[in-house]
Amino acid sequence: VDPALVARGQELAERLRCASCHLPTLAGQEQMPRLARQRIDYMVDAMKAFRDDKRSGADTAMTAVIVGVSDADLTALAHYAAPLPAKLLRRPVDNVATQASALVAAIDAVLSGP
């Protein structure tokens, strides 16, 4: 991991507002994938595919965010995301509990009928 690319990637991540979908830790959420701790080569290839509209089923919001971003900047973004500490990837337990409670309530409502 290149420290200069990490710094450039952090600037880009803030400017492109990556955290608005992928969370400040880049741990992802729901349908938004985890970016932290991914391999650099995988991240670069994936972002190029989004940018170049070659990824099947790609999220158009992601494509819109990185359209026009250079290969060098995509590499910098990958260098920023790759080394983020694993401890930052933990999601809050209360969020999981809230989601589980909502799922149980939805199932109960379906099983109860009108």
Secondary structure, DSSP 8 states (H G I E B T S, - for coil): --HHHHHHHHHHHHHHTTHHHH-TTS--BTTB---TT--HHHHHHHHHHHHTT-STT--HHHHHHHTT--HHHHHHHHHHHTT--GGGG---HHHHHHHHHHHHHHHHHHHH--
